[in-house]
Amino acid sequence: MTRLTDKGRAIRQMFDDIAPRYDLLNRLLSFGIDRRWRRRAVGQLRVPADGRVLDVATGTGDVALEIARQTAPSVRIVGADFTQGMLVRGHAKVAASPHAGRIVLVNAACEALPCRERCFDGVTIAFGIRNVVDRAAGLREMARVLNPGGRLVILEFATPTNPLFRAVYLGYFHHLLPRLGGLLSRRSAYQYLPESVQGFPDRQAFLAMMAEAGLRDLQAIDLTGGIAVIYVGVKP
């Protein structure tokens, strides 16, 4: 595993701390919409019947399990995360699912994936690229392990473009959400969330980063009024 910066270690510790309530809070604070977002994102993959998919920042395995639900039984899935606390819960969820034989979870950081070049037909990362300290390196790594024609699908929070909706959403996101998160988990983690979204590149700037990583046929698909975005890029 790659050596983490001080910021990377702090982010890993934060996710370790919130891992016990992570799934519950995702459902509550998004009003359950996060499940629909994940389904839409996974639906952007184009995986052959005997293909392989990598889910980066897999957390507790929600996207890896969704990939299994949407693909043929012969498709194999690897979930990678640098947070041990999340992986412990992910292992339990995978083991209790009907897809346990298809999913392997490994401890790895996005910037240094322990995979050879061109070994996956699809790569996903949901709500994780925002937390990657060196995003350019992370994008290059995910592009590196894709087969030609394979798709990188990124699901990430964004800021709504409609002014009225944006004002209402930001009021919830910056004020109410941290308070609610603090009731059940670590409040600082749910203060970090809106701060990290605010500091994330806008849609066009992030698409430009994907292009610099060597990806083509780029798309940005807004979800729920622009609260979240699916970014799609293809390895030439």
C-alpha positions as CSV (number, residue, x, y, z in Angstrom):
1,M,0.0,0.0,0.0
2,T,1.2,3.5,-0.8
3,R,2.5,5.8,1.9
4,L,-0.2,8.3,2.9
5,T,0.3,12.0,3.4
6,D,-0.8,13.6,6.7
7,K,-4.0,14.6,5.0
8,G,-4.5,11.1,3.7
9,R,-4.0,9.6,7.1
10,A,-6.5,12.0,8.6
11,I,-9.1,11.1,6.0
12,R,-8.5,7.4,6.6
13,Q,-8.9,7.9,10.4
14,M,-12.1,9.8,9.9
15,F,-13.7,7.1,7.8
16,D,-12.5,4.5,10.3
17,D,-14.2,6.4,13.0
18,I,-17.6,6.7,11.2
19,A,-17.6,3.2,9.7
20,P,-20.0,1.7,12.3
21,R,-22.8,4.1,11.4
22,Y,-21.8,4.9,7.8
23,D,-24.5,2.9,6.0
24,L,-27.3,4.1,8.4
25,L,-26.3,7.7,8.0
26,N,-26.1,7.4,4.2
27,R,-29.7,6.2,4.1
28,L,-31.0,8.8,6.6
29,L,-29.2,11.9,5.4
30,S,-29.9,11.3,1.7
31,F,-33.5,10.1,2.4
32,G,-32.5,6.9,0.6
33,I,-31.8,8.5,-2.7
34,D,-28.1,7.4,-2.6
35,R,-29.3,3.8,-3.5
36,R,-30.9,5.1,-6.7
37,W,-27.8,7.1,-7.6
38,R,-25.6,4.1,-7.2
39,R,-27.9,2.0,-9.5
40,R,-27.8,4.7,-12.1
41,A,-24.0,4.9,-12.0
42,V,-23.5,1.2,-12.3
43,G,-26.0,1.2,-15.2
44,Q,-23.4,3.2,-17.1
45,L,-20.9,0.3,-17.2
46,R,-20.7,-1.9,-20.3
47,V,-19.2,-5.1,-19.0
48,P,-18.9,-8.3,-21.1
49,A,-20.3,-11.6,-19.7
50,D,-16.9,-12.8,-18.5
51,G,-15.6,-9.3,-17.5
52,R,-13.9,-7.9,-14.5
53,V,-14.8,-4.7,-12.6
54,L,-12.9,-2.7,-10.0
55,D,-14.7,-0.6,-7.5
56,V,-12.4,2.0,-5.9
57,A,-13.1,3.5,-2.5
58,T,-15.6,0.6,-2.1
59,G,-16.3,1.4,1.5
60,T,-18.7,-1.1,2.9
61,G,-19.3,-2.6,-0.6
62,D,-22.5,-1.0,-1.7
63,V,-21.4,-0.4,-5.3
64,A,-19.6,-3.7,-5.6
65,L,-22.8,-5.4,-4.6
66,E,-24.8,-3.3,-7.0
67,I,-22.4,-4.3,-9.8
68,A,-23.0,-7.9,-9.0
69,R,-26.7,-7.4,-9.1
70,Q,-26.6,-5.8,-12.5
71,T,-24.1,-8.0,-14.3
72,A,-23.8,-11.6,-15.4
73,P,-22.9,-14.2,-12.7
74,S,-19.6,-14.8,-14.5
75,V,-18.4,-11.2,-13.9
76,R,-15.8,-10.9,-11.2
77,I,-15.6,-7.8,-9.0
78,V,-12.7,-6.4,-6.9
79,G,-13.5,-3.7,-4.3
80,A,-10.5,-1.6,-3.1
81,D,-10.5,0.8,-0.1
82,F,-7.7,2.2,2.1
83,T,-9.9,2.2,5.3
84,Q,-9.8,-1.0,7.3
85,G,-12.9,-0.2,9.3
86,M,-15.0,0.1,6.1
87,L,-13.6,-3.1,4.7
88,V,-14.4,-5.1,7.9
89,R,-18.1,-4.1,7.4
90,G,-17.9,-4.7,3.7
91,H,-16.6,-8.2,4.1
92,A,-19.6,-9.0,6.4
93,K,-22.1,-7.6,3.9
94,V,-20.5,-9.4,0.9
95,A,-20.4,-12.7,2.9
96,A,-24.1,-12.4,3.7
97,S,-25.1,-11.7,0.1
98,P,-25.8,-14.1,-2.7
99,H,-22.7,-12.7,-4.5
100,A,-20.0,-13.7,-2.1
101,G,-18.2,-15.9,-4.6
102,R,-17.9,-13.0,-7.1
103,I,-16.5,-10.2,-5.0
104,V,-13.1,-9.8,-3.4
105,L,-12.2,-6.8,-1.2
106,V,-8.7,-5.5,-0.9
107,N,-6.9,-2.8,1.1
108,A,-5.5,-0.3,-1.4
109,A,-5.4,3.4,-2.1
110,C,-6.6,4.9,-5.4
111,E,-3.3,6.5,-6.2
112,A,-1.4,3.2,-6.1
113,L,-3.7,0.3,-7.2
114,P,-1.9,-3.1,-6.9
115,C,-3.0,-4.2,-10.4
116,R,-1.3,-4.7,-13.7
117,E,-2.2,-2.5,-16.7
118,R,-5.4,-3.2,-18.7
119,C,-6.9,-5.8,-16.4
120,F,-10.5,-4.4,-15.9
121,D,-13.4,-3.9,-18.2
122,G,-14.9,-1.2,-16.0
123,V,-13.8,0.9,-13.0
124,T,-16.2,2.7,-10.6
125,I,-15.7,5.1,-7.7
126,A,-18.7,6.5,-5.8
127,F,-18.3,9.5,-3.4
128,G,-14.6,8.7,-3.2
129,I,-12.6,10.8,-5.7
130,R,-13.4,13.8,-3.6
131,N,-11.3,12.3,-0.8
132,V,-8.3,11.3,-3.0
133,V,-5.5,13.6,-2.0
134,D,-3.8,13.5,-5.4
135,R,-6.8,13.3,-7.7
136,A,-4.8,13.5,-10.9
137,A,-2.7,10.5,-9.9
138,G,-5.9,8.6,-8.9
139,L,-7.5,9.3,-12.3
140,R,-4.3,8.1,-14.1
141,E,-4.3,4.9,-12.0
142,M,-7.9,4.1,-12.7
143,A,-7.3,4.8,-16.4
144,R,-4.2,2.6,-16.3
145,V,-5.9,-0.5,-15.1
146,L,-8.8,-0.2,-17.7
147,N,-8.8,-2.3,-20.8
148,P,-9.2,-0.3,-24.1
149,G,-12.9,0.4,-24.5
150,G,-13.5,0.1,-20.8
151,R,-15.4,2.7,-18.9
152,L,-14.5,4.7,-15.8
153,V,-17.7,5.7,-14.0
154,I,-17.5,8.2,-11.2
155,L,-20.3,9.2,-8.9
156,E,-19.7,12.3,-6.8
157,F,-21.6,15.1,-5.0
158,A,-21.9,18.4,-6.7
159,T,-23.6,21.8,-6.3
160,P,-27.0,22.2,-8.0
161,T,-27.1,24.7,-10.8
162,N,-30.6,26.1,-10.2
163,P,-30.2,29.2,-7.9
164,L,-33.3,28.6,-5.8
165,F,-32.7,24.8,-5.4
166,R,-29.0,25.5,-4.7
167,A,-29.9,27.9,-1.9
168,V,-32.2,25.4,-0.2
169,Y,-29.8,22.5,-0.7
170,L,-26.8,24.4,0.7
171,G,-28.7,25.4,3.7
172,Y,-29.4,21.8,4.5
173,F,-25.9,20.6,3.5
174,H,-23.9,23.1,5.5
175,H,-26.1,23.5,8.6
176,L,-28.6,20.8,9.2
177,L,-26.7,17.8,7.8
178,P,-23.7,18.2,10.2
179,R,-26.0,18.5,13.2
180,L,-27.9,15.4,12.2
181,G,-24.7,13.5,11.5
182,G,-23.3,14.6,14.9
183,L,-26.3,13.0,16.7
184,L,-25.4,9.5,15.5
185,S,-21.7,9.7,14.6
186,R,-18.8,12.1,14.5
187,R,-20.0,15.6,13.7
188,S,-16.6,16.7,12.3
189,A,-16.9,14.1,9.5
190,Y,-20.2,15.6,8.4
191,Q,-18.7,19.1,8.5
192,Y,-15.9,17.8,6.3
193,L,-18.4,16.5,3.8
194,P,-19.9,19.9,2.6
195,E,-16.4,21.5,2.9
196,S,-14.9,18.8,0.6
197,V,-17.8,19.2,-1.9
198,Q,-17.3,23.0,-2.0
199,G,-13.6,22.5,-2.7
200,F,-14.2,19.9,-5.5
201,P,-13.7,21.1,-9.2
202,D,-16.8,22.1,-11.1
203,R,-18.1,19.8,-13.8
204,Q,-16.1,21.1,-16.7
205,A,-12.9,21.4,-14.7
206,F,-13.3,17.8,-13.5
207,L,-14.0,16.5,-17.1
208,A,-10.8,18.3,-18.1
209,M,-8.9,16.3,-15.4
210,M,-10.4,13.1,-16.8
211,A,-9.3,14.1,-20.3
212,E,-5.7,14.7,-19.0
213,A,-5.7,11.2,-17.5
214,G,-6.3,9.9,-21.1
215,L,-10.0,9.2,-21.1
216,R,-12.3,10.1,-24.0
217,D,-16.0,10.3,-24.8
218,L,-16.6,12.2,-21.6
219,Q,-20.0,12.8,-20.1
220,A,-21.4,14.5,-17.0
221,I,-24.9,13.4,-16.0
222,D,-26.7,15.4,-13.3
223,L,-28.8,13.5,-10.8
224,T,-31.6,15.0,-8.6
225,G,-31.2,18.5,-9.7
226,G,-27.4,18.4,-9.7
227,I,-26.9,17.2,-6.1
228,A,-24.8,14.4,-7.5
229,V,-23.2,13.8,-10.9
230,I,-22.2,10.7,-12.8
231,Y,-19.0,11.3,-14.8
232,V,-18.2,8.8,-17.5
233,G,-15.0,8.3,-19.5
234,V,-13.8,5.7,-21.9
235,K,-10.2,4.3,-22.3
236,P,-9.2,4.6,-25.9
